[in-house]
Amino acid sequence: MKKIALFIIPGVCICVLAVFLLSNNSKVEVETKTPYVLSMTKSIDVPHKVSFAGEDLDLDRYDLHERYDREINGFTYLHSTTMLLIKKANRYFPIIEPILKANGIPEDFKYLAVIESSLNHRAVSSAGAAGLWQFMPKTAPSYGLEVGSEVDERYSVEKSTEAACKYFKQAYNKYGSWASVALSYNAGQGRISGELDKQQVEDGLDLWLVDETSRYYFRMLAIKQLFESPYKYGFVLTANQLYKPMEFKSVEITESIPDLAAFAKDNGLTYAQLKDFNSWLRDRKLTISPKSQRSYTILIPSQQSLYYKKGDQVKVHDKNWITQD
C-alpha cells in the first residue's frame, strides 16, 4: 500500500500542478486579448490614389500618405463636427455648386468652403477673415465685395462665392494647378510663389510650409472622401435629419431702410431671421444715397421654409449622404 501511495501521490501532484499552470496561462492569455475599452477604434485605410478637381494624386510617398492619413482619421472620429458639416452641406451646396459651374471652377472647390468656415456664413477668424469663404477686409474689395459699416458682402453666400471664383481663376492662370490654387488661398499667392522659387520646386505639395497650410489641401481631400461615402465612415443620417434648403423671395432695395426690424416685421420675419439670411446687413439700418444709384437684394425666406413640420420631406441634395428612412 505504501509503495502504491509513493507512485500515486506524486502523480496527483503533477496533475494538479499542470492544471494550475494551464489555467493560469489561459487566464493570462484571456486578459492579454481582452480590450480595456467597450468600443474599438479602427484606423482608416489610406487609398493608393485620390483625385481633386480632376487632378490625381498618388499617396505612396511617405509624407503625402501620412498627411492624408492624419486628416481622414481626424474627420472620421470628430463625430459631431463632421456630422454637422454633412447636415449643413444640404443647405449650402445647392447654392454654391451652380455658381462654381457658371464660373468654370471645378465643383470640388465647394470643399474649400467646408474647410475654411465649417459652412458657417457668419464665421469670423481671429485675423478678421469673415464669411463662408473667409475673405480679409482689405482683400475682399479686390474681388468685387463691398465692405463697410452697414454692408459687408463677405457675409453674403452668393456674392462671396462669386468673389472666390474670381480668385480661383486668377490663381489658376498663375499656377496651372488646382492644388497650388488651394494652397495659395490659405497662404497667399505671394507666399506660395516665393517659396516655390526659394525651395526650387514646381509643385506646391512639395513645399515646406507652416502646419496649417501643409494640412490644408489634405483636409480638402479627406472631407471630399468622407462626403462621398459617409456611411462607409460610420455616419448614419436620414433625409429629415439634414438641414433643409431654404426657399427665398428676392426683394430689390433701391431706397434706404431706416429700421430693419420694422422692415423684417412687415415681411413676416423677426429681425433675427432677417439678419440670419442676410448677414451682410451689418447695422440696424441700410442707407442708400440717391446719387449712388446702388441697389441691394434682400432675401426673404418663405414661411414654409422656416419650420420643420411633421410629415414634411426634406429635399436631399446628395443621396450618398443618407440611408433609407
C-alpha positions as CSV (number, residue, x, y, z in Angstrom):
1,M,0.0,0.0,0.0
2,K,2.8,2.4,0.9
3,K,4.5,1.6,-2.4
4,I,1.3,2.4,-4.3
5,A,1.0,5.7,-2.4
6,L,4.5,6.6,-3.4
7,F,3.5,6.4,-7.0
8,I,0.0,7.9,-6.8
9,I,0.8,11.0,-4.7
10,P,3.5,12.4,-7.0
11,G,1.3,11.7,-10.0
12,V,-1.7,13.6,-8.4
13,C,0.6,16.5,-7.5
14,I,1.9,16.7,-11.1
15,C,-1.6,16.7,-12.5
16,V,-2.7,19.4,-10.1
17,L,0.3,21.5,-11.0
18,A,-0.3,21.0,-14.7
19,V,-4.0,22.1,-14.3
20,F,-2.9,25.1,-12.3
21,L,-0.3,26.1,-14.9
22,L,-2.7,25.6,-17.8
23,S,-5.4,27.5,-16.0
24,N,-3.1,30.4,-15.1
25,N,-1.7,30.6,-18.7
26,S,-5.2,30.6,-20.1
27,K,-6.2,33.4,-17.7
28,V,-3.1,35.4,-18.8
29,E,-3.9,34.8,-22.4
30,V,-7.5,36.0,-21.9
31,E,-6.5,39.1,-20.0
32,T,-4.0,39.9,-22.7
33,K,-6.5,39.7,-25.5
34,T,-9.4,41.3,-23.7
35,P,-9.6,45.1,-24.6
36,Y,-9.8,47.7,-21.9
37,V,-12.5,49.7,-23.7
38,L,-16.1,48.9,-24.7
39,S,-15.7,50.1,-28.3
40,M,-12.9,49.8,-30.8
41,T,-11.2,52.5,-32.9
42,K,-10.2,51.3,-36.3
43,S,-7.6,53.2,-38.4
44,I,-8.9,54.2,-41.8
45,D,-7.0,52.8,-44.8
46,V,-5.2,55.3,-47.0
47,P,-6.1,54.8,-50.7
48,H,-3.3,54.5,-53.2
49,K,-4.6,57.4,-55.2
50,V,-7.1,60.3,-54.8
51,S,-8.5,62.9,-57.2
52,F,-9.4,66.5,-56.6
53,A,-10.6,68.9,-59.3
54,G,-9.6,66.4,-62.0
55,E,-6.1,66.1,-60.7
56,D,-4.9,62.7,-59.5
57,L,-2.5,62.4,-56.6
58,D,-0.6,59.3,-55.7
59,L,-0.3,58.7,-52.0
60,D,2.6,56.3,-52.0
61,R,5.2,58.8,-50.9
62,Y,5.6,58.8,-47.1
63,D,4.7,62.4,-46.5
64,L,1.7,62.5,-48.7
65,H,0.5,59.2,-47.3
66,E,0.8,60.4,-43.7
67,R,-0.7,63.9,-44.3
68,Y,-3.8,62.3,-45.8
69,D,-3.9,59.6,-43.0
70,R,-3.9,62.3,-40.3
71,E,-6.9,64.2,-41.9
72,I,-9.1,61.2,-42.9
73,N,-8.8,59.8,-39.4
74,G,-9.4,63.2,-37.8
75,F,-12.6,63.9,-39.7
76,T,-13.8,60.3,-39.2
77,Y,-13.6,60.4,-35.4
78,L,-14.6,64.1,-34.9
79,H,-18.1,62.6,-34.9
80,S,-20.4,65.5,-34.0
81,T,-18.4,68.1,-36.0
82,T,-18.3,66.1,-39.2
83,M,-22.0,65.1,-38.9
84,L,-23.0,68.7,-38.7
85,L,-20.9,69.5,-41.8
86,I,-22.9,67.0,-43.8
87,K,-26.2,68.4,-42.5
88,K,-25.3,72.0,-43.3
89,A,-24.0,71.0,-46.8
90,N,-27.5,70.0,-47.7
91,R,-28.4,73.7,-47.4
92,Y,-25.3,75.4,-48.8
93,F,-24.1,73.1,-51.6
94,P,-27.2,73.8,-53.8
95,I,-26.3,77.5,-53.7
96,I,-22.5,77.1,-54.1
97,E,-22.4,74.4,-56.9
98,P,-24.2,76.4,-59.7
99,I,-22.0,79.4,-59.1
100,L,-18.8,77.4,-59.3
101,K,-20.1,75.7,-62.5
102,A,-21.1,79.0,-64.1
103,N,-17.6,80.3,-63.5
104,G,-15.8,77.3,-64.8
105,I,-14.5,76.3,-61.4
106,P,-14.3,72.6,-60.5
107,E,-17.1,71.5,-58.3
108,D,-14.7,70.0,-55.8
109,F,-13.9,73.6,-54.6
110,K,-17.1,73.5,-52.6
111,Y,-15.0,71.5,-50.1
112,L,-12.7,74.5,-49.7
113,A,-15.7,76.4,-48.1
114,V,-16.2,73.4,-45.8
115,I,-12.6,73.7,-44.6
116,E,-12.5,77.5,-44.5
117,S,-15.6,78.2,-42.4
118,S,-17.2,74.9,-41.5
119,L,-20.0,76.1,-43.7
120,N,-20.8,78.9,-41.3
121,H,-21.6,82.1,-43.3
122,R,-21.2,84.2,-40.2
123,A,-17.8,82.9,-39.2
124,V,-15.1,85.4,-38.3
125,S,-11.5,84.4,-37.7
126,S,-9.1,85.8,-35.1
127,A,-7.4,87.6,-38.0
128,G,-10.6,89.3,-39.2
129,A,-11.4,87.0,-42.1
130,A,-15.2,86.6,-42.5
131,G,-17.9,84.7,-44.2
132,L,-18.2,81.4,-45.9
133,W,-15.0,81.9,-47.9
134,Q,-13.2,83.8,-45.1
135,F,-12.2,87.0,-47.1
136,M,-10.0,89.5,-45.3
137,P,-11.4,93.1,-45.2
138,K,-8.6,94.5,-47.3
139,T,-8.6,91.7,-49.9
140,A,-12.4,91.5,-50.4
141,P,-12.9,94.7,-52.4
142,S,-10.3,93.5,-55.0
143,Y,-12.7,90.7,-55.8
144,G,-15.8,92.9,-56.0
145,L,-17.1,92.7,-52.5
146,E,-18.3,95.8,-50.6
147,V,-17.0,96.1,-47.1
148,G,-18.4,98.8,-44.8
149,S,-20.1,99.5,-41.5
150,E,-23.6,98.9,-42.9
151,V,-22.9,96.5,-45.7
152,D,-20.3,93.7,-45.7
153,E,-20.8,91.4,-48.7
154,R,-18.2,88.9,-47.3
155,Y,-21.2,87.5,-45.4
156,S,-23.3,87.0,-48.5
157,V,-23.2,83.4,-49.6
158,E,-23.9,84.2,-53.2
159,K,-21.6,87.2,-53.6
160,S,-18.7,85.8,-51.6
161,T,-18.9,82.6,-53.7
162,E,-18.7,84.8,-56.9
163,A,-15.7,86.5,-55.4
164,A,-14.0,83.2,-54.5
165,C,-14.4,82.1,-58.1
166,K,-12.6,85.2,-59.3
167,Y,-9.7,84.4,-57.0
168,F,-9.6,80.8,-58.2
169,K,-9.5,81.8,-61.9
170,Q,-6.7,84.3,-61.2
171,A,-4.6,81.9,-59.2
172,Y,-5.1,79.0,-61.8
173,N,-3.9,81.3,-64.6
174,K,-0.8,81.8,-62.5
175,Y,0.0,78.3,-61.3
176,G,-1.8,76.0,-63.7
177,S,-2.5,73.6,-60.8
178,W,-5.7,73.4,-58.7
179,A,-3.7,72.1,-55.8
180,S,-1.5,75.2,-55.8
181,V,-4.6,77.3,-56.1
182,A,-6.0,75.8,-52.9
183,L,-2.7,76.2,-51.1
184,S,-2.4,79.9,-52.2
185,Y,-6.0,80.5,-50.9
186,N,-4.7,79.7,-47.4
187,A,-1.2,81.1,-47.5
188,G,-1.5,83.8,-50.2
189,Q,-0.1,83.8,-53.7
190,G,3.0,85.8,-52.6
191,R,4.0,83.2,-50.1
192,I,3.4,80.2,-52.4
193,S,5.2,81.8,-55.4
194,G,8.1,82.9,-53.2
195,E,8.5,79.5,-51.6
196,L,8.3,77.7,-54.9
197,D,11.3,79.8,-56.0
198,K,13.3,79.6,-52.8
199,Q,12.8,75.9,-52.3
200,Q,13.4,75.2,-56.0
201,V,10.4,73.0,-56.7
202,E,7.5,73.3,-59.1
203,D,4.7,71.6,-57.1
204,G,3.1,73.4,-54.1
205,L,2.7,70.0,-52.4
206,D,6.5,69.6,-52.3
207,L,6.9,72.8,-50.2
208,W,7.9,73.0,-46.6
209,L,5.2,75.3,-45.1
210,V,3.6,76.1,-41.8
211,D,1.5,73.3,-40.4
212,E,-1.9,75.0,-41.2
213,T,-1.0,75.4,-44.9
214,S,0.7,72.0,-45.1
215,R,-2.5,70.3,-43.9
216,Y,-4.9,72.5,-45.8
217,Y,-5.1,70.6,-49.2
218,F,-5.2,67.2,-47.4
219,R,-8.1,68.3,-45.3
220,M,-10.0,69.1,-48.5
221,L,-9.1,65.7,-49.9
222,A,-10.2,63.9,-46.8
223,I,-13.5,65.7,-46.4
224,K,-14.3,65.1,-50.0
225,Q,-13.7,61.3,-49.5
226,L,-15.9,61.3,-46.4
227,F,-18.7,63.4,-48.0
228,E,-18.9,61.0,-51.0
229,S,-19.3,57.9,-48.7
230,P,-20.3,59.0,-45.2
231,Y,-21.9,55.6,-44.3
232,K,-18.6,53.9,-45.0
233,Y,-17.0,56.0,-42.3
234,G,-19.7,55.4,-39.8
235,F,-22.1,58.4,-40.3
236,V,-25.7,57.3,-40.5
237,L,-28.2,60.0,-41.5
238,T,-31.8,60.0,-42.7
239,A,-33.3,62.7,-45.1
240,N,-35.2,64.5,-42.3
241,Q,-32.0,64.9,-40.3
242,L,-30.3,67.0,-42.9
243,Y,-30.8,70.8,-42.8
244,K,-33.5,71.8,-45.2
245,P,-32.6,74.1,-48.2
246,M,-34.4,77.4,-47.9
247,E,-36.7,79.0,-50.4
248,F,-36.4,82.7,-50.8
249,K,-38.2,85.7,-52.4
250,S,-35.7,88.3,-53.6
251,V,-36.6,91.9,-52.8
252,E,-34.7,94.6,-54.6
253,I,-33.9,97.6,-52.4
254,T,-33.2,100.9,-54.1
255,E,-34.1,103.2,-51.2
256,S,-32.8,103.5,-47.6
257,I,-34.4,101.4,-44.9
258,P,-34.2,103.3,-41.6
259,D,-35.3,100.4,-39.4
260,L,-34.5,96.9,-40.4
261,A,-36.5,95.4,-37.5
262,A,-39.6,97.2,-38.8
263,F,-38.8,96.0,-42.4
264,A,-38.5,92.4,-41.1
265,K,-41.8,92.6,-39.3
266,D,-43.5,94.0,-42.5
267,N,-42.2,91.0,-44.3
268,G,-43.4,88.4,-41.8
269,L,-40.0,87.8,-40.2
270,T,-38.2,88.5,-36.9
271,Y,-35.2,90.8,-37.0
272,A,-33.1,87.8,-36.1
273,Q,-34.4,85.8,-39.1
274,L,-33.8,88.7,-41.5
275,K,-30.2,89.1,-40.3
276,D,-29.5,85.3,-40.4
277,F,-30.3,85.0,-44.1
278,N,-28.9,88.5,-44.9
279,S,-25.9,88.6,-42.6
280,W,-24.2,91.1,-45.0
281,L,-26.5,93.7,-43.3
282,R,-24.2,94.8,-40.5
283,D,-26.3,97.6,-38.9
284,R,-29.9,98.2,-37.9
285,K,-30.4,100.3,-40.9
286,L,-29.5,100.3,-44.6
287,T,-28.5,103.7,-46.1
288,I,-28.6,104.2,-49.9
289,S,-27.6,107.5,-51.3
290,P,-29.9,108.7,-54.1
291,K,-26.8,109.7,-56.1
292,S,-25.2,106.3,-55.8
293,Q,-27.9,104.5,-57.8
294,R,-27.0,101.5,-55.8
295,S,-29.4,98.6,-55.2
296,Y,-29.3,95.6,-52.9
297,T,-31.1,92.3,-52.9
298,I,-32.6,91.1,-49.6
299,L,-33.6,87.5,-49.3
300,I,-37.0,86.8,-47.6
301,P,-37.4,83.1,-46.7
302,S,-40.8,81.6,-47.3
303,Q,-42.9,80.8,-44.2
304,Q,-42.8,77.1,-45.1
305,S,-39.0,77.2,-45.1
306,L,-38.8,78.4,-41.6
307,Y,-40.3,75.3,-40.0
308,Y,-39.7,71.6,-39.7
309,K,-43.2,70.1,-39.7
310,K,-44.1,66.5,-39.1
311,G,-44.7,64.8,-42.4
312,D,-42.7,67.2,-44.5
313,Q,-39.9,65.7,-46.6
314,V,-36.5,67.4,-46.6
315,K,-35.1,67.7,-50.1
316,V,-31.9,65.7,-50.2
317,H,-29.1,67.3,-52.3
318,D,-26.9,64.2,-52.4
319,K,-28.4,60.7,-52.0
320,N,-25.0,59.4,-50.8
321,W,-25.5,61.3,-47.5
322,I,-28.4,59.3,-46.3
323,T,-29.6,55.8,-45.5
324,Q,-33.2,54.8,-46.2
325,D,-35.7,56.1,-43.7
